[in-house]
């Protein structure tokens, strides 16, 4: 597996990207602490969906740097 430069995936500043991803992780963690499997599952699905979208947008920008952000 290749490791991605994940802060470089975002169109915004690395600090903003990391804050957003950290918030997603905190949502998952807090649901687990509450022993709420449905909330944990929903938070994880949201995180995975957002991650896929961030990766898709980054790949699109690499293929066509002149394309506007999605």
C-alpha positions in Angstrom: 0.0 0.0 0.0 1.1 3.5 -0.7 0.7 6.2 1.9 -1.1 9.3 0.8 -0.2 12.8 1.8 -3.6 13.2 3.3 -3.4 16.9 4.3 -2.5 17.5 0.6 -5.8 16.0 -0.5 -7.9 18.9 0.6 -8.5 22.0 -1.4 -8.4 24.0 1.8 -5.5 24.6 4.2 -4.0 21.5 5.9 -5.1 22.7 9.3 -8.7 22.9 8.2 -8.5 19.5 6.6 -7.0 18.0 9.8 -9.6 19.7 11.9 -12.4 18.3 9.8 -11.0 14.7 9.8 -10.3 14.9 13.5 -13.9 16.0 14.2 -15.1 12.9 12.2 -12.9 10.7 14.3 -14.1 12.3 17.5 -17.7 11.6 16.5 -16.9 7.9 16.0 -15.0 7.8 19.3 -17.7 9.5 21.3 -20.4 7.2 20.0 -18.3 4.2 21.0 -17.8 5.7 24.5 -21.6 6.1 24.8 -21.9 2.5 23.8 -24.1 3.5 20.9 -23.5 1.1 18.0 -25.9 2.8 15.7 -24.4 6.2 16.2 -20.9 4.8 15.8 -21.9 3.0 12.6 -23.4 6.2 11.2 -20.4 8.3 12.1 -18.1 5.7 10.6 -20.1 5.6 7.4 -20.1 9.4 7.2 -16.3 9.4 7.7 -15.7 6.8 5.0 -18.1 8.6 2.6 -16.3 11.9 3.2 -12.9 10.2 2.8 -13.9 8.7 -0.5 -15.2 12.0 -1.7 -12.0 13.9 -0.6 -9.9 11.3 -2.4 -12.1 11.4 -5.6 -11.8 15.2 -5.7 -8.0 15.1 -5.2 -7.6 12.5 -8.0 -9.8 14.7 -10.2 -7.6 17.7 -9.5 -4.4 15.7 -10.3 -5.9 14.6 -13.6 -7.1 18.1 -14.5 -5.5 20.9 -12.4 -7.5 23.5 -14.3 -10.9 22.0 -13.3 -12.8 23.9 -10.6 -13.2 22.3 -7.2 -16.3 20.1 -6.9 
